[in-house]
Amino acid sequence: MATRIQQFAEWVADLETDVIPESVLERARLQAMNTVAAGLAGSTSPAVAQLREATSYWAAPGKVGVIGSDEEW
């Protein structure tokens, strides 16, 4: 039996955008833009730089780009 996350993944994989109401798609677009904008706005904040430094030991192995900079973490 598939786990709940597997069931959800299958549902998402099979989802067609034409069955999603336009209002839901528009809200999703706005939320995605808001997330990127917040990341960009915060990327130059001295407090965020301190937070990245303080939490850097939590990072998983490998590199990931930092929004709004050329830095990799």
N, C-alpha and C positions, 0 to 999 in steps of 0.2 A: 504494500500500500504506500502510495506517495505521501510524503510529508506535506504539511500545509505550505511550506515555502516552495516545494516542488509544484504543488497544485497552482499556487499563485503565479509562479514563473511560466507554467504552461498556459495559463489564462492570458497573461500579458503577451506572451509570444504569439498567441492566436488572435489577439485583439486587432480589429480593423478600425482605423481612425474614422471611417465614414459612419460608424455606429455611435461615436462619441458626440454628444451635443456640442454645438459650436461654442456655447457659453463655457463649457468645461474646458475645451481646448484653449480658449482665450485666457481663462484663469490660469491654466498650466503655463502658457507662454509668459504671462505676467509674473508668475512665481519664479520661473526660471530666470527671467531678466532681473528680478529683484535680488535673487541669490548672487548672480554674477556682479551686479552693481554694488552690493554690500561687500563682497569680497574685494573688488577693486578699490572701493572707498577706504576700507580698513587696511588694505595692504601697505599703505605708506604711514600708518599710525605708529608712533614710537611705542605705544602700549602693546600693539600687536607684535612688534619686533621682540619686545621683552617676553611676551607670552610664547612666541615660537621658540625662543632660546630656552625658556624655563621648561618647556614641555618636549624639547627635542629628543630626550631619552625615551619617550613613548613611541617614537617613529618605528615603523616596521622596516625590515631590511629592504634595500633598494632606494630608488630616487623617485620623487614626485615633484612636479613643478608647483611653484607658489604663485597663485593668482596675482597679477599686477607687478610681477618682478621677473627677473631672469634667474632668480635663486632656485636651487633645487634643495629639497629637504631629504 
